[in-house]
Amino acid sequence: MKNLLLAFAMLLIVSNCNKNDDDQPTNPIDQLPPATQTGANTFGCLLDGEPFLPGISQNPLDCVYQFVNGGYYFSLQANKRNSENNLIRLGIGTENLEINQGNTYNLSANIDGNASGIYFFNTFLNYTSQDYTGELTITKLDFTNNIVSGTFWYDIEDYNGVVHQIREGRFDMQFTQ
């Protein structure tokens, strides 16, 4: 009887063992943070189909919305290092463009009056353009609690001529003024 109980206990233990990746979502979108509007300080998107989440690096996540010299400037950036220790930064910014809750903005050239997407790799900085564009939607803008939330997507060409696809972007940030 002891042997039977021991065998049953071993079978129970073995059947309850988890592999390390059993709890990891296999769909890349499921690895992104939820699209919340609470000021949770989250950012995520798919970069060329792979999850991009801020990681361990200097200033991994930053958000600013300011009125300076008669114009509005919004800046959101997320940084991480890839497996080769290269710094990658994705972001969105506006140049003298006020953002409002419920509005969608075209991400195009980085010029006065526009919103643009950003791709930074090591020391090379690229912006969306007239040819490679996207969209930013502001789903929440709360000046009482300094919260800005939204969604985005864009295509961007890097310094080598490679076009990167940023998709399913979402953020829920507390901004500084």
KEKE-3310 file (N, C-alpha, C; in steps of 0.2 Angstrom, whole numbers, plus 5000, padded with zeros to 4 digits):
npx = (5004:5010:5019:5010:5004:5015:5019:5007:5008:5020:5017:5007:5014:5023:5014:5009:5020:5027:5032:5044:5040:5026:5017:5019:5012:5009:5005:5011:5004:4997:5007:5009:5006:4990:4977:4975:4968:4973:4984:4995:5008:5013:5019:5019:5021:5021:5036:5041:5033:5037:5036:5038:5044:5047:5064:5077:5087:5095:5083:5070:5057:5047:5037:5031:5022:5020:5018:5026:5034:5023:5018:5012:5020:5022:5029:5034:5043:5051:5063:5074:5086:5093:5096:5109:5114:5111:5105:5088:5075:5059:5046:5034:5030:5026:5027:5024:5010:4994:4987:4972:4959:4951:4954:4962:4978:4989:5004:5018:5030:5043:5040:5036:5020:5016:5013:5024:5032:5045:5061:5074:5091:5104:5115:5108:5094:5078:5063:5046:5039:5034:5032:5032:5021:5009:4998:4991:4981:4973:4966:4963:4965:4970:4971:4970:4975:4987:4987:4990:4984:4983:4983:4993:5001:5014:5024:5042:5057:5073:5091:5098:5089:5080:5063:5053:5040:5029:5017:5000:5002:5001:4999:4999:5001:5008:5011:5024:5024)
npy = (4994:5006:5008:5010:5022:5030:5030:5035:5048:5053:5053:5062:5074:5075:5076:5089:5097:5112:5118:5130:5140:5137:5146:5157:5169:5164:5171:5186:5198:5196:5197:5211:5225:5228:5239:5252:5266:5273:5279:5270:5270:5262:5255:5248:5238:5230:5227:5224:5213:5207:5207:5223:5230:5242:5241:5237:5250:5266:5278:5271:5274:5288:5302:5317:5332:5348:5366:5377:5392:5397:5385:5368:5353:5336:5322:5305:5291:5275:5264:5251:5238:5227:5209:5210:5220:5233:5249:5252:5263:5268:5279:5293:5310:5327:5342:5358:5356:5354:5341:5331:5323:5309:5312:5308:5307:5310:5302:5308:5317:5325:5339:5357:5358:5345:5328:5314:5298:5289:5281:5274:5268:5263:5275:5281:5291:5291:5297:5296:5298:5307:5296:5285:5282:5284:5282:5290:5289:5298:5292:5296:5311:5319:5332:5335:5324:5322:5312:5303:5293:5281:5274:5268:5266:5263:5264:5264:5270:5265:5270:5261:5259:5250:5245:5247:5239:5245:5240:5238:5247:5254:5264:5271:5283:5294:5310:5323:5341)
npz = (5000:5004:4994:4983:4987:4987:4973:4967:4973:4967:4954:4954:4957:4946:4936:4939:4936:4929:4913:4909:4900:4899:4905:4897:4885:4869:4858:4851:4853:4864:4874:4876:4886:4894:4886:4894:4904:4915:4920:4921:4917:4906:4891:4875:4860:4844:4836:4820:4821:4833:4851:4859:4873:4885:4892:4903:4904:4902:4907:4903:4900:4895:4896:4890:4890:4885:4885:4876:4872:4865:4858:4858:4863:4862:4869:4868:4873:4872:4878:4875:4877:4864:4861:4857:4864:4858:4858:4857:4853:4853:4848:4849:4844:4844:4835:4839:4840:4846:4856:4858:4867:4860:4847:4831:4824:4810:4808:4801:4793:4802:4806:4809:4816:4815:4819:4823:4821:4829:4827:4834:4833:4841:4837:4827:4822:4816:4808:4805:4788:4773:4765:4773:4785:4798:4812:4827:4840:4853:4867:4880:4889:4902:4912:4925:4932:4925:4914:4900:4887:4874:4857:4843:4827:4815:4800:4797:4789:4791:4794:4785:4775:4778:4781:4795:4804:4815:4826:4833:4844:4861:4875:4891:4901:4914:4912:4912:4914)
capx = (5000:5015:5022:5005:5003:5021:5018:5002:5011:5025:5013:5003:5019:5025:5009:5008:5026:5026:5038:5045:5036:5019:5013:5020:5008:5013:5003:5015:5000:4996:5013:5009:5002:4983:4976:4972:4968:4973:4991:4999:5015:5014:5020:5020:5019:5025:5041:5042:5030:5040:5034:5043:5042:5053:5068:5083:5092:5094:5077:5067:5050:5047:5032:5031:5017:5022:5016:5032:5035:5017:5016:5012:5025:5021:5035:5033:5048:5052:5070:5077:5092:5091:5101:5116:5115:5110:5099:5082:5070:5053:5042:5030:5031:5023:5030:5019:5003:4990:4983:4966:4956:4947:4957:4968:4983:4993:5011:5022:5037:5045:5040:5031:5012:5015:5015:5028:5034:5052:5064:5081:5095:5111:5116:5104:5088:5074:5056:5041:5040:5028:5031:5031:5017:5006:4992:4991:4974:4973:4960:4962:4970:4967:4976:4970:4980:4992:4987:4988:4983:4982:4986:4997:5005:5017:5030:5047:5063:5079:5096:5100:5084:5075:5057:5051:5033:5027:5009:4997:5005:4997:5002:4995:5007:5008:5016:5026:5022)
capy = (5000:5012:5009:5013:5029:5034:5030:5040:5055:5055:5054:5069:5079:5075:5079:5096:5101:5116:5120:5138:5144:5136:5152:5163:5169:5163:5176:5192:5203:5194:5199:5218:5227:5230:5246:5255:5273:5274:5282:5265:5270:5256:5256:5241:5238:5225:5229:5219:5207:5205:5212:5228:5233:5245:5237:5240:5255:5273:5281:5266:5276:5295:5306:5325:5336:5355:5372:5381:5397:5397:5379:5362:5348:5330:5317:5299:5287:5269:5262:5245:5235:5220:5204:5212:5226:5239:5253:5254:5268:5269:5285:5298:5316:5332:5349:5364:5353:5352:5335:5331:5317:5307:5313:5304:5311:5306:5302:5309:5321:5328:5347:5361:5357:5338:5322:5309:5292:5289:5274:5276:5262:5265:5282:5283:5293:5291:5299:5294:5303:5307:5290:5280:5285:5280:5285:5291:5291:5299:5289:5299:5316:5321:5337:5335:5319:5321:5306:5303:5286:5280:5269:5270:5261:5267:5262:5269:5268:5266:5273:5257:5258:5244:5248:5243:5240:5246:5239:5237:5251:5256:5267:5273:5286:5300:5315:5329:5347)
capz = (5000:5004:4987:4979:4988:4984:4966:4966:4975:4962:4948:4955:4957:4939:4932:4940:4935:4923:4909:4911:4895:4899:4907:4893:4880:4862:4853:4853:4855:4871:4878:4877:4892:4892:4884:4900:4904:4922:4921:4924:4915:4902:4884:4871:4853:4840:4831:4815:4823:4840:4856:4861:4879:4888:4896:4907:4900:4905:4906:4899:4898:4897:4893:4892:4886:4887:4881:4876:4867:4861:4855:4861:4861:4865:4867:4872:4871:4876:4877:4878:4873:4862:4864:4856:4868:4855:4861:4852:4855:4849:4851:4846:4846:4840:4835:4839:4838:4852:4856:4861:4868:4855:4840:4828:4821:4806:4809:4795:4793:4809:4805:4813:4815:4813:4823:4819:4824:4830:4827:4836:4834:4843:4837:4821:4823:4810:4809:4799:4783:4769:4762:4778:4789:4803:4816:4834:4843:4860:4870:4886:4891:4909:4914:4933:4935:4920:4911:4893:4885:4867:4853:4838:4823:4810:4796:4797:4786:4795:4790:4780:4770:4780:4783:4801:4805:4822:4826:4840:4850:4866:4880:4897:4904:4917:4909:4915:4910)
cpx = (5004:5017:5017:5004:5009:5021:5013:5005:5016:5021:5009:5008:5022:5020:5007:5014:5024:5032:5038:5041:5029:5015:5014:5015:5012:5011:5007:5010:4998:5001:5013:5005:4995:4982:4972:4972:4968:4980:4995:5006:5017:5015:5021:5018:5023:5030:5043:5039:5032:5038:5040:5040:5048:5057:5073:5087:5091:5087:5073:5060:5050:5041:5031:5026:5017:5019:5022:5032:5029:5015:5016:5017:5024:5027:5034:5039:5049:5059:5070:5083:5090:5097:5108:5118:5115:5104:5094:5077:5065:5049:5038:5031:5027:5027:5025:5012:5000:4987:4977:4963:4951:4949:4962:4972:4988:5000:5015:5028:5037:5046:5035:5024:5011:5016:5019:5030:5042:5055:5072:5085:5102:5112:5112:5097:5084:5067:5052:5042:5033:5027:5030:5028:5014:5000:4993:4984:4975:4966:4958:4967:4967:4973:4976:4975:4986:4993:4986:4989:4981:4984:4989:5000:5009:5023:5035:5053:5069:5085:5099:5095:5079:5069:5054:5043:5031:5019:5007:4999:5000:5001:4997:5000:5004:5013:5018:5025:5028)
cpy = (5006:5013:5012:5020:5033:5035:5035:5047:5057:5056:5061:5075:5080:5078:5087:5101:5106:5117:5127:5142:5142:5142:5158:5163:5168:5168:5183:5197:5202:5196:5207:5220:5229:5237:5249:5262:5276:5278:5276:5265:5264:5258:5249:5242:5232:5229:5224:5212:5204:5210:5217:5231:5236:5241:5241:5244:5261:5276:5277:5269:5283:5298:5313:5328:5343:5360:5376:5386:5397:5391:5373:5357:5342:5325:5311:5294:5281:5266:5255:5243:5228:5215:5205:5218:5233:5242:5254:5258:5269:5275:5288:5305:5321:5338:5354:5361:5351:5345:5335:5324:5315:5308:5308:5308:5307:5307:5303:5313:5325:5336:5350:5359:5350:5334:5317:5303:5292:5282:5276:5269:5264:5273:5285:5285:5294:5293:5296:5300:5304:5300:5284:5283:5281:5284:5285:5293:5292:5297:5293:5305:5320:5326:5337:5330:5318:5314:5306:5295:5286:5274:5272:5264:5266:5262:5267:5266:5269:5268:5268:5255:5252:5247:5243:5244:5240:5245:5238:5241:5254:5259:5270:5277:5292:5304:5320:5335:5352)
cpz = (5000:4997:4982:4980:4986:4977:4964:4967:4969:4955:4948:4954:4950:4935:4933:4939:4928:4919:4910:4906:4895:4900:4902:4887:4873:4857:4855:4855:4862:4876:4879:4883:4889:4890:4889:4899:4911:4924:4924:4922:4911:4895:4881:4864:4850:4835:4827:4818:4830:4845:4858:4867:4882:4893:4900:4903:4904:4903:4901:4896:4900:4893:4895:4887:4889:4882:4882:4870:4862:4857:4860:4859:4866:4864:4872:4869:4875:4874:4879:4874:4871:4864:4862:4859:4864:4858:4855:4856:4850:4852:4846:4848:4841:4840:4834:4837:4845:4851:4860:4862:4863:4848:4838:4824:4816:4808:4803:4797:4800:4807:4809:4811:4814:4819:4819:4824:4824:4830:4828:4837:4835:4843:4831:4823:4817:4812:4803:4794:4779:4765:4767:4784:4795:4807:4823:4836:4850:4863:4877:4887:4897:4912:4922:4935:4930:4917:4904:4891:4877:4863:4847:4833:4818:4806:4796:4793:4790:4791:4785:4775:4772:4783:4789:4802:4813:4822:4833:4846:4854:4871:4885:4902:4908:4914:4913:4911:4910)
residu = (MET:LYS:ASN:LEU:LEU:LEU:ALA:PHE:ALA:MET:LEU:LEU:ILE:VAL:SER:ASN:CYS:ASN:LYS:ASN:ASP:ASP:ASP:GLN:PRO:THR:ASN:PRO:ILE:ASP:GLN:LEU:PRO:PRO:ALA:THR:GLN:THR:GLY:ALA:ASN:THR:PHE:GLY:CYS:LEU:LEU:ASP:GLY:GLU:PRO:PHE:LEU:PRO:GLY:ILE:SER:GLN:ASN:PRO:LEU:ASP:CYS:VAL:TYR:GLN:PHE:VAL:ASN:GLY:GLY:TYR:TYR:PHE:SER:LEU:GLN:ALA:ASN:LYS:ARG:ASN:SER:GLU:ASN:ASN:LEU:ILE:ARG:LEU:GLY:ILE:GLY:THR:GLU:ASN:LEU:GLU:ILE:ASN:GLN:GLY:ASN:THR:TYR:ASN:LEU:SER:ALA:ASN:ILE:ASP:GLY:ASN:ALA:SER:GLY:ILE:TYR:PHE:PHE:ASN:THR:PHE:LEU:ASN:TYR:THR:SER:GLN:ASP:TYR:THR:GLY:GLU:LEU:THR:ILE:THR:LYS:LEU:ASP:PHE:THR:ASN:ASN:ILE:VAL:SER:GLY:THR:PHE:TRP:TYR:ASP:ILE:GLU:ASP:TYR:ASN:GLY:VAL:VAL:HIS:GLN:ILE:ARG:GLU:GLY:ARG:PHE:ASP:MET:GLN:PHE:THR:GLN)
# end
